Amino acid sequence: MADKGFILRRGQLALVAAGPGTGKSAFALTQALKSRVPTLYLSADSDAFVQLTRSLSILMGWTLEQSARAVLRDDLGAAQQVLAGLPIRFEFSASPTLDQIELTMAAYEEVYGSYPTLVVVDNITNVQAGLGEDEGSAGLDRLMDYLSTMARETRACVLGLHHVTSGFNDADKPVPLSGVKNQVSRVPALIGTMFKPVRDEWSEDVLCFSKVKDRNGRADPSGHDYVELRFAGDRMLIEDMAA
């Protein structure tokens, strides 16, 4: 069995890939909120309303419907104090360029006196790498090089979220390293993939996480060596099955 620990390290680029609606954004946001480390979250894929309601559900245990009502009524109650103490800052540009990312990192360092410990890029395909509209894989390769260099120079852990190839979009089976869209697996030091197995109607939702690349340890490129996490999508709850 491969070592299943998915350890995010400062100074390195990590990537998590999954099909649409699998829960990769919930995974990244949970990591950012519950680790309580200084975080810059580049939320190109989701707006402020979505991220606030998700954050409330993760932190307070509310359903997304309850969180949305609280936000719309501007009645956060006890949650307001919880949110105020979090060391996380969001940037909501829908199509950030490399220059904008660099400026945002510089501004963060200027305001807080140091670079963030964690930087989340959600999703990497939203970033404009500067090669034109048809940049495709070449643009993503350039972006991977850029984010890896940024991680080394700032000592931040950079976590990018990405998609998978069409054969794995149903998110119902393990995703191998070869299933990462555009084959951008050369640069990241750590890559994980996610899927949700099909269970009977009485089973609880399960999120399966596979470590398919790890420069610092063993991994299973086939994706068939995975851990199971309990996942309640209506509350953005992700936790170990033993919990």
C-alpha positions in Angstrom: 0.0 0.0 0.0 1.3 3.5 -0.8 1.6 6.1 1.9 -1.8 7.8 1.7 -0.8 11.0 3.5 -1.4 14.1 1.3 0.9 16.5 3.1 0.9 20.1 1.8 4.4 21.5 2.1 5.5 25.1 2.0 7.7 26.1 -1.0 6.0 23.5 -3.2 3.2 23.3 -5.8 0.4 20.8 -5.2 -2.5 20.0 -7.5 -5.9 18.4 -6.8 -8.0 17.3 -9.9 -11.5 16.0 -10.0 -14.7 16.0 -12.1 -17.3 18.8 -11.9 -19.3 18.8 -8.6 -17.0 16.2 -6.9 -16.0 18.5 -4.1 -12.5 19.7 -4.8 -13.4 23.3 -3.9 -15.0 22.2 -0.7 -11.8 20.2 0.1 -9.5 23.2 -0.6 -11.7 25.7 1.4 -11.9 23.3 4.3 -8.1 23.0 4.3 -7.8 26.8 4.2 -10.3 27.5 7.0 -9.5 24.7 9.4 -5.7 24.9 9.1 -6.0 28.5 10.3 -2.7 29.5 8.5 -2.4 32.8 6.7 -4.1 32.1 3.3 -4.7 33.9 0.0 -7.5 32.2 -1.9 -7.7 33.2 -5.6 -11.4 32.3 -6.1 -11.8 32.7 -9.9 -14.4 29.9 -10.1 -16.7 31.1 -7.3 -18.0 34.5 -6.3 -18.1 36.1 -2.8 -21.6 34.9 -2.0 -20.8 31.3 -2.7 -17.6 31.4 -0.8 -19.2 33.1 2.2 -22.1 30.6 2.4 -19.7 27.7 2.1 -17.4 29.1 4.8 -20.3 29.5 7.1 -21.4 25.9 6.6 -17.9 24.6 7.1 -17.3 26.6 10.3 -20.8 26.5 11.9 -22.2 23.2 10.7 -25.1 25.0 9.0 -26.7 23.7 5.8 -25.9 25.7 2.7 -29.6 26.8 2.7 -29.3 28.1 6.3 -26.0 29.9 5.4 -27.5 31.5 2.4 -30.5 32.8 4.4 -28.1 34.3 7.0 -26.1 36.1 4.4 -29.1 37.4 2.5 -30.7 38.7 5.7 -27.3 40.1 6.9 -27.8 38.2 10.1 -24.7 36.2 10.8 -25.0 36.2 14.6 -22.2 34.3 16.4 -20.7 33.4 13.0 -19.5 37.0 12.5 -17.0 36.7 15.3 -15.8 33.4 14.1 -15.2 34.8 10.6 -13.5 37.9 11.9 -10.7 35.8 13.4 -9.8 33.9 10.3 -6.4 34.6 8.6 -7.8 34.1 5.1 -8.2 36.7 2.3 -10.1 36.2 -1.0 -9.4 37.6 -4.4 -12.4 37.2 -6.8 -11.0 38.1 -10.2 -12.7 35.7 -12.7 -9.8 35.6 -15.1 -6.6 36.7 -13.3 -3.4 37.2 -15.2 0.0 36.3 -14.0 0.7 40.0 -13.5 -2.4 40.3 -11.3 -1.4 37.3 -9.2 2.1 38.7 -8.8 0.6 42.1 -7.8 -1.8 40.4 -5.3 1.0 38.5 -3.7 3.1 41.7 -3.4 0.2 43.6 -1.9 -0.4 40.8 0.6 3.3 40.9 1.7 3.1 44.7 2.0 0.0 44.7 4.2 0.8 41.8 6.4 4.6 41.8 6.5 5.0 38.3 5.0 3.7 36.2 2.2 0.8 33.8 2.9 1.5 30.3 4.1 -1.1 28.9 1.7 -2.2 30.1 -1.7 -5.2 28.4 -3.4 -5.8 28.8 -7.1 -9.4 27.8 -7.9 -9.3 26.8 -10.8 -6.0 26.9 -12.7 -7.9 27.0 -16.1 -9.3 30.4 -15.1 -5.9 32.0 -15.0 -4.8 33.8 -18.2 -1.2 32.6 -18.7 -0.5 35.1 -21.5 -0.3 33.0 -24.6 -3.5 34.0 -26.2 -7.0 32.5 -26.5 -5.8 29.2 -27.9 -2.9 28.6 -25.4 -4.2 25.2 -24.2 -1.7 22.9 -22.7 1.2 25.2 -23.4 -0.4 27.9 -21.3 -1.1 25.6 -18.4 2.5 24.3 -18.5 3.7 27.9 -18.3 1.3 28.5 -15.4 2.6 25.4 -13.6 6.2 26.7 -13.9 5.1 30.1 -12.7 3.2 28.8 -9.7 6.1 26.4 -8.7 8.6 29.3 -8.9 6.3 31.5 -6.8 6.0 28.8 -4.2 9.8 28.5 -3.9 10.4 32.2 -3.8 7.7 33.1 -1.3 7.9 29.8 0.7 4.1 29.5 0.3 2.4 26.2 -0.3 0.5 26.7 -3.6 -2.5 24.5 -4.1 -4.1 24.5 -7.6 -7.4 23.0 -8.4 -7.9 21.4 -11.8 -10.2 19.3 -14.0 -9.9 15.8 -15.3 -10.2 14.3 -18.8 -13.7 13.6 -20.1 -13.6 9.9 -19.3 -13.6 10.7 -15.6 -16.1 13.6 -15.5 -18.8 11.4 -14.0 -16.6 11.3 -10.9 -17.7 7.7 -10.1 -14.4 5.9 -10.4 -10.7 6.4 -9.4 -8.8 9.0 -11.4 -5.3 8.0 -12.4 -2.4 10.4 -13.0 -3.1 10.1 -16.7 -6.6 11.4 -16.1 -5.5 14.8 -15.1 -6.6 17.2 -17.8 -4.0 18.6 -20.2 -1.3 16.3 -18.7 0.0 19.0 -16.5 1.7 16.6 -14.1 5.3 17.4 -14.9 5.9 20.3 -12.5 3.7 19.8 -9.3 5.5 18.1 -6.5 2.2 16.6 -5.2 -1.0 15.6 -7.1 -4.2 14.2 -5.7 -7.4 13.1 -7.5 -10.9 12.7 -6.2 -14.0 10.7 -7.0 -17.3 9.7 -5.3 -18.2 6.0 -5.6 -21.8 5.0 -6.4 -23.4 3.5 -3.3 -27.0 2.4 -2.5 -29.5 5.0 -1.5 -29.1 4.2 2.2 -25.3 4.8 2.3 -23.8 8.0 3.4 -21.9 10.1 0.8 -18.2 9.2 0.6 -15.4 11.2 -1.0 -12.4 9.2 -2.1 -9.0 10.8 -2.3 -6.1 9.3 -4.2 -2.5 10.4 -4.1 -1.2 9.8 -7.6 2.1 11.7 -7.5 4.4 12.6 -4.6 8.0 13.7 -5.0 8.5 13.3 -1.2 7.0 9.8 -0.8 5.2 6.9 -2.4 2.1 7.3 -4.5 -0.1 5.2 -6.7 -0.4 6.6 -10.3 -3.4 4.3 -11.0 -5.5 6.1 -8.4 -6.8 2.8 -7.0 -5.1 3.3 -3.6 -7.3 5.8 -1.9 -8.7 7.0 1.4 -12.4 7.4 2.1 -13.7 10.6 3.7 -17.2 11.3 4.9 -18.8 14.0 2.8 -22.1 15.9 3.5 -22.4 18.2 0.5 -25.4 20.1 1.9 -23.2 21.2 4.8 -19.8 21.2 3.1 -18.7 18.7 5.8 -15.6 16.7 5.0 -14.1 14.5 7.8 -12.3 11.3 8.4 -14.5 8.2 8.5 -13.3 7.4 12.0 -14.8 10.6 13.2 
